[in-house]
Amino acid sequence: MVCHHCGRLRPCTAADSDQPICLACTPRATAVCARCGQDRPPTARWPEGPVCEGPVCAPCYVAALRLRGPCAGCGLQRRLVVPPGPGATTCADCAGLPVTHACADCGIEDKMFEKGRCDRCSLRRRTLELLSASTGQLPAELATVAEAIIATPTPKSALNWIRTGAATTVLVDLAADQLTLSHQALDDHPRPRAAD
């Protein structure tokens, strides 16, 4: 049906009514976040707050997964989880808890971007896949291009750029040897902004 809210043709609930609504437009239940006190849709339920399993909103969830510092127990730079909340001082290992949300490639404890990988390792995997034309063999002349992409200080922006940017076509053409890796070839490219 055509969603009553967004106007797109999608699978909808209440499809037999005059106001069908798709999943994306369906209002989500809210709860008071155990960390910030805001009334928001919960992303997780953690043993925090006045109840045993307190709701945690998306901003607080991400902040908790990214809370790092020197652990009071081992002194290593780790994700801090105990005591619960923003005042945490101890890593999971020192607290005797299982380590969760650790990247399968580099081991960093962070919010995972895809399939158990952090955003930096996801960027590395996607860049190498793109520049090797999915062969697994990165041409030597594209190694510095790959290194420059992977070294970005903002891996999420680079992931979006690779996924949706016009420059992706330029990179694919370079990987397929349909475009010479030279300043002249890039200056003469029909899409100058993408080539830049």
Secondary structure in CASP SS format (residue, H / E / C, confidence):
PFRMAT SS
TARGET T0000
AUTHOR 0000-0000-0000
METHOD secondary structure of the structure
MODEL  1
M C 1.00
V E 1.00
C C 1.00
H C 1.00
H C 1.00
C C 1.00
G C 1.00
R C 1.00
L E 1.00
R C 1.00
P C 1.00
C E 1.00
T E 1.00
A C 1.00
A C 1.00
D C 1.00
S C 1.00
D C 1.00
Q C 1.00
P C 1.00
I E 1.00
C E 1.00
L H 1.00
A H 1.00
C H 1.00
T C 1.00
P C 1.00
R C 1.00
A C 1.00
T C 1.00
A E 1.00
V E 1.00
C C 1.00
A C 1.00
R C 1.00
C C 1.00
G C 1.00
Q C 1.00
D E 1.00
R E 1.00
P C 1.00
P E 1.00
T E 1.00
A E 1.00
R E 1.00
W E 1.00
P C 1.00
E C 1.00
G C 1.00
P C 1.00
V C 1.00
C C 1.00
E C 1.00
G E 1.00
P E 1.00
V E 1.00
C E 1.00
A H 1.00
P H 1.00
C H 1.00
Y H 1.00
V H 1.00
A H 1.00
A H 1.00
L H 1.00
R H 1.00
L C 1.00
R E 1.00
G E 1.00
P E 1.00
C C 1.00
A C 1.00
G C 1.00
C C 1.00
G C 1.00
L C 1.00
Q E 1.00
R E 1.00
R E 1.00
L E 1.00
V E 1.00
V E 1.00
P C 1.00
P C 1.00
G C 1.00
P C 1.00
G C 1.00
A C 1.00
T C 1.00
T E 1.00
C E 1.00
A H 1.00
D H 1.00
C H 1.00
A H 1.00
G C 1.00
L C 1.00
P C 1.00
V C 1.00
T C 1.00
H C 1.00
A E 1.00
C C 1.00
A C 1.00
D C 1.00
C C 1.00
G C 1.00
I C 1.00
E E 1.00
D C 1.00
K C 1.00
M C 1.00
F C 1.00
E E 1.00
K C 1.00
G C 1.00
R E 1.00
C C 1.00
D H 1.00
R H 1.00
C H 1.00
S H 1.00
L H 1.00
R H 1.00
R H 1.00
R H 1.00
T H 1.00
L H 1.00
E H 1.00
L H 1.00
L H 1.00
S C 1.00
A C 1.00
S C 1.00
T C 1.00
G C 1.00
Q C 1.00
L C 1.00
P C 1.00
A H 1.00
E H 1.00
L H 1.00
A H 1.00
T H 1.00
V H 1.00
A H 1.00
E H 1.00
A H 1.00
I H 1.00
I H 1.00
A C 1.00
T C 1.00
P C 1.00
T C 1.00
P H 1.00
K H 1.00
S H 1.00
A H 1.00
L H 1.00
N H 1.00
W H 1.00
I H 1.00
R H 1.00
T H 1.00
G C 1.00
A C 1.00
A H 1.00
T H 1.00
T H 1.00
V H 1.00
L H 1.00
V H 1.00
D H 1.00
L H 1.00
A H 1.00
A C 1.00
D C 1.00
Q C 1.00
L C 1.00
T C 1.00
L C 1.00
S C 1.00
H H 1.00
Q H 1.00
A H 1.00
L H 1.00
D H 1.00
D C 1.00
H C 1.00
P C 1.00
R C 1.00
P H 1.00
R H 1.00
A H 1.00
A H 1.00
D C 1.00
END
